[in-house]
Amino acid sequence: MENKIGEKVRSLREAKGWSQRELGLKIGLKQSNIGNIESGKNKMNKMAVVEQLLDVFNISFDFLFADVLVASNSRTESDFIQAVKLELVQMDGKELKLSDEIIYLYLKSIRSYHTKSR
């Protein structure tokens, strides 16, 4: 799978005019960690990092992870959940449960939106 999330983080950072070091200072990571996320060498391994990125860039979870769904060429919810989990492979059990809950709520909101728009 391509490094869609890392590319998006880089694009968002550059749009703000921030260096990797500046972004790292804002979210409590080293410059090398930011570089590794952007290059795909390291996955975002903590839900807290995801939450900090969402906050610092003022973006939604679905905006950050939308390309995961497209890249996976999946059409089912379970495929989407697995694709996102692959992006966050180093989470501990508690964080994986939280990610499942977030994804479930996101997909529920999508279904609700599509049901209302019919």
LOFIFI-532030 format. One line per field, with one value per atom (N, C-alpha, C): residue number from 1; atom name; x, y, z; residue in one letter. Coordinates in steps of 0.1 Angstrom, whole numbers, padded with zeros to 4 digits. Example, Ala and Ser with C-alpha at 12.3 -4.5 7.8 and 13.67 -1.06 7.14 Angstrom:
i: [1 1 1 2 2 2]
at: [N CA C N CA C]
X: [0132 0123 0132 0128 0137 0129]
Y: [-0057 -0045 -0033 -0022 -0011 0000]
Z: [0078 0078 0078 0071 0071 0079]
aa: [a a a s s s]
//
This chain:
i: [1 1 1 2 2 2 3 3 3 4 4 4 5 5 5 6 6 6 7 7 7 8 8 8 9 9 9 10 10 10 11 11 11 12 12 12 13 13 13 14 14 14 15 15 15 16 16 16 17 17 17 18 18 18 19 19 19 20 20 20 21 21 21 22 22 22 23 23 23 24 24 24 25 25 25 26 26 26 27 27 27 28 28 28 29 29 29 30 30 30 31 31 31 32 32 32 33 33 33 34 34 34 35 35 35 36 36 36 37 37 37 38 38 38 39 39 39 40 40 40 41 41 41 42 42 42 43 43 43 44 44 44 45 45 45 46 46 46 47 47 47 48 48 48 49 49 49 50 50 50 51 51 51 52 52 52 53 53 53 54 54 54 55 55 55 56 56 56 57 57 57 58 58 58 59 59 59 60 60 60 61 61 61 62 62 62 63 63 63 64 64 64 65 65 65 66 66 66 67 67 67 68 68 68 69 69 69 70 70 70 71 71 71 72 72 72 73 73 73 74 74 74 75 75 75 76 76 76 77 77 77 78 78 78 79 79 79 80 80 80 81 81 81 82 82 82 83 83 83 84 84 84 85 85 85 86 86 86 87 87 87 88 88 88 89 89 89 90 90 90 91 91 91 92 92 92 93 93 93 94 94 94 95 95 95 96 96 96 97 97 97 98 98 98 99 99 99 100 100 100 101 101 101 102 102 102 103 103 103 104 104 104 105 105 105 106 106 106 107 107 107 108 108 108 109 109 109 110 110 110 111 111 111 112 112 112 113 113 113 114 114 114 115 115 115 116 116 116 117 117 117 118 118 118]
at: [N CA C N CA C N CA C N CA C N CA C N CA C N CA C N CA C N CA C N CA C N CA C N CA C N CA C N CA C N CA C N CA C N CA C N CA C N CA C N CA C N CA C N CA C N CA C N CA C N CA C N CA C N CA C N CA C N CA C N CA C N CA C N CA C N CA C N CA C N CA C N CA C N CA C N CA C N CA C N CA C N CA C N CA C N CA C N CA C N CA C N CA C N CA C N CA C N CA C N CA C N CA C N CA C N CA C N CA C N CA C N CA C N CA C N CA C N CA C N CA C N CA C N CA C N CA C N CA C N CA C N CA C N CA C N CA C N CA C N CA C N CA C N CA C N CA C N CA C N CA C N CA C N CA C N CA C N CA C N CA C N CA C N CA C N CA C N CA C N CA C N CA C N CA C N CA C N CA C N CA C N CA C N CA C N CA C N CA C N CA C N CA C N CA C N CA C N CA C N CA C N CA C N CA C N CA C N CA C N CA C N CA C N CA C N CA C N CA C N CA C N CA C N CA C N CA C N CA C N CA C N CA C N CA C N CA C]
X: [0008 0000 0009 0005 0013 0012 0020 0021 0011 -0001 -0011 -0012 -0012 -0013 -0001 0011 0023 0024 0020 0020 0010 -0001 -0011 -0005 0001 0007 0018 0026 0036 0029 0019 0012 0006 -0001 -0007 0004 0015 0026 0031 0034 0040 0030 0017 0007 0007 0010 0011 0024 0034 0047 0056 0053 0060 0071 0082 0092 0088 0095 0092 0095 0105 0108 0097 0092 0081 0068 0065 0053 0056 0068 0071 0070 0074 0073 0058 0050 0036 0029 0033 0026 0035 0046 0054 0062 0066 0074 0087 0097 0110 0109 0117 0117 0119 0127 0130 0117 0109 0096 0086 0086 0077 0082 0095 0101 0098 0099 0096 0081 0072 0058 0055 0061 0059 0064 0076 0082 0076 0068 0063 0072 0083 0092 0086 0079 0072 0057 0049 0035 0032 0021 0016 0012 0019 0017 0009 0004 -0004 -0017 -0028 -0040 -0038 -0030 -0027 -0021 -0012 -0005 -0015 -0024 -0035 -0043 -0047 -0056 -0048 -0035 -0028 -0027 -0025 -0025 -0038 -0049 -0062 -0064 -0059 -0061 -0052 -0039 -0030 -0033 -0039 -0042 -0057 -0065 -0079 -0086 -0084 -0090 -0097 -0106 -0113 -0106 -0110 -0105 -0107 -0119 -0122 -0114 -0110 -0102 -0088 -0082 -0069 -0068 -0079 -0078 -0086 -0092 -0100 -0092 -0080 -0072 -0069 -0070 -0068 -0079 -0091 -0102 -0100 -0097 -0095 -0083 -0072 -0060 -0063 -0072 -0075 -0084 -0090 -0100 -0111 -0114 -0124 -0137 -0147 -0161 -0169 -0162 -0169 -0163 -0172 -0167 -0156 -0157 -0146 -0133 -0133 -0120 -0115 -0123 -0119 -0113 -0119 -0114 -0100 -0099 -0086 -0075 -0079 -0069 -0064 -0073 -0069 -0061 -0064 -0056 -0042 -0040 -0027 -0019 -0025 -0018 -0014 -0021 -0018 -0014 -0004 -0001 0005 0011 0018 0010 -0003 -0012 -0013 -0014 -0017 -0032 -0036 -0050 -0060 -0057 -0067 -0069 -0058 -0059 -0066 -0063 -0070 -0085 -0089 -0104 -0109 -0102 -0106 -0107 -0098 -0098 -0110 -0113 -0125 -0138 -0139 -0150 -0151 -0140 -0140 -0145 -0139 -0143 -0157 -0162 -0176 -0185 -0182 -0190 -0190 -0178 -0176 -0185 -0184 -0192 -0207 -0211 -0225 -0230 -0221 -0226 -0227 -0218 -0219 -0232 -0235 -0248 -0260 -0259 -0270 -0272 -0261 -0261 -0267 -0263 -0267 -0282 -0287 -0301 -0309 -0305 -0312 -0313 -0302 -0301 -0309 -0314 -0322 -0336]
Y: [-0012 0000 0012 0022 0034 0042 0051 0059 0071 0069 0080 0089 0083 0091 0100 0094 0102 0113 0110 0121 0132 0128 0138 0147 0140 0148 0158 0153 0162 0174 0171 0182 0192 0187 0196 0204 0198 0205 0216 0213 0222 0234 0230 0241 0251 0247 0256 0263 0259 0265 0261 0249 0244 0234 0234 0224 0211 0201 0188 0191 0198 0202 0210 0220 0228 0219 0211 0202 0193 0187 0179 0185 0198 0206 0208 0210 0212 0200 0188 0176 0167 0171 0164 0152 0153 0143 0149 0140 0145 0147 0155 0158 0145 0136 0123 0115 0115 0108 0113 0127 0133 0128 0129 0125 0110 0102 0087 0085 0093 0092 0096 0107 0112 0103 0097 0088 0074 0071 0057 0047 0052 0043 0038 0047 0044 0047 0039 0042 0050 0057 0064 0053 0052 0041 0044 0055 0059 0067 0063 0071 0086 0088 0102 0110 0103 0110 0114 0105 0108 0119 0119 0130 0143 0143 0155 0161 0152 0157 0163 0156 0161 0175 0177 0189 0200 0197 0208 0212 0203 0207 0211 0209 0212 0204 0191 0183 0171 0164 0153 0140 0130 0117 0112 0113 0108 0116 0128 0135 0129 0127 0121 0107 0099 0085 0082 0092 0089 0082 0085 0078 0064 0060 0046 0037 0042 0035 0035 0046 0046 0037 0037 0029 0014 0011 -0003 -0009 0000 -0005 -0014 -0011 -0019 -0013 -0022 -0017 -0021 -0028 -0032 -0025 -0023 -0017 -0024 -0038 -0045 -0044 -0043 -0040 -0027 -0017 -0003 -0003 -0010 -0011 -0018 -0028 -0035 -0026 -0019 -0010 0001 0006 0016 0010 -0002 -0009 -0011 -0014 -0016 -0003 0008 0021 0024 0017 0020 0007 0000 -0014 -0015 -0005 -0006 -0003 -0001 0002 -0009 -0005 -0016 -0019 -0029 -0034 -0023 -0015 -0004 0005 0009 0018 0012 -0001 -0007 -0007 -0010 -0010 0004 0015 0028 0031 0027 0029 0022 0010 0003 0011 0017 0025 0037 0044 0056 0053 0042 0038 0034 0027 0023 0035 0045 0057 0065 0065 0072 0065 0052 0045 0046 0046 0048 0061 0071 0085 0086 0078 0078 0071 0060 0053 0061 0068 0077 0088 0094 0105 0100 0088 0083 0079 0074 0071 0083 0094 0107 0113 0112 0118 0111 0099 0092 0097]
Z: [0000 0000 0000 -0008 -0008 0005 0007 0019 0018 0017 0015 0027 0039 0051 0053 0051 0053 0043 0030 0020 0024 0030 0034 0045 0055 0066 0061 0051 0045 0038 0031 0023 0033 0043 0053 0060 0064 0071 0062 0049 0040 0037 0036 0034 0046 0057 0069 0069 0061 0061 0072 0078 0089 0085 0092 0090 0098 0095 0103 0118 0121 0135 0141 0134 0140 0142 0133 0135 0147 0148 0159 0172 0173 0186 0189 0179 0182 0187 0183 0187 0196 0200 0210 0204 0191 0185 0180 0178 0173 0158 0152 0138 0130 0135 0128 0128 0139 0139 0128 0127 0116 0102 0100 0088 0084 0095 0093 0090 0096 0093 0078 0075 0061 0050 0053 0043 0043 0054 0054 0062 0067 0074 0087 0093 0106 0104 0110 0110 0123 0122 0134 0144 0155 0164 0177 0178 0189 0185 0190 0187 0191 0202 0206 0195 0187 0176 0166 0162 0153 0158 0170 0176 0175 0178 0178 0164 0154 0140 0136 0140 0136 0142 0155 0162 0156 0154 0149 0135 0127 0113 0112 0123 0123 0111 0111 0101 0108 0101 0106 0104 0111 0110 0096 0090 0077 0066 0068 0059 0059 0070 0071 0065 0067 0063 0051 0044 0032 0021 0020 0009 0012 0025 0028 0022 0022 0016 0001 -0005 -0020 -0023 -0016 -0019 -0018 -0009 -0006 -0017 -0025 -0035 -0029 -0016 -0009 -0010 -0009 -0010 0003 0012 0024 0036 0047 0059 0066 0066 0072 0065 0052 0045 0048 0050 0053 0067 0077 0090 0090 0083 0082 0076 0065 0059 0069 0076 0086 0097 0101 0112 0106 0094 0088 0089 0088 0090 0104 0114 0128 0135 0128 0132 0146 0151 0164 0176 0174 0186 0196 0208 0218 0218 0226 0225 0228 0238 0242 0230 0224 0213 0201 0198 0187 0190 0202 0206 0203 0207 0205 0190 0182 0168 0162 0166 0161 0164 0176 0180 0172 0169 0161 0147 0141 0128 0127 0137 0137 0137 0145 0146 0133 0127 0114 0103 0102 0092 0095 0108 0112 0107 0109 0104 0089 0082 0067 0063 0069 0066 0069 0080 0084 0073 0069 0059 0046 0041 0029 0030 0041 0043 0042 0048 0048 0035 0027 0014 0003 0006 -0005 -0006]
aa: [m m m e e e n n n k k k i i i g g g e e e k k k v v v r r r s s s l l l r r r e e e a a a k k k g g g w w w s s s q q q r r r e e e l l l g g g l l l k k k i i i g g g l l l k k k q q q s s s n n n i i i g g g n n n i i i e e e s s s g g g k k k n n n k k k m m m n n n k k k m m m a a a v v v v v v e e e q q q l l l l l l d d d v v v f f f n n n i i i s s s f f f d d d f f f l l l f f f a a a d d d v v v l l l v v v a a a s s s n n n s s s r r r t t t e e e s s s d d d f f f i i i q q q a a a v v v k k k l l l e e e l l l v v v q q q m m m d d d g g g k k k e e e l l l k k k l l l s s s d d d e e e i i i i i i y y y l l l y y y l l l k k k s s s i i i r r r s s s y y y h h h t t t k k k s s s r r r]
//
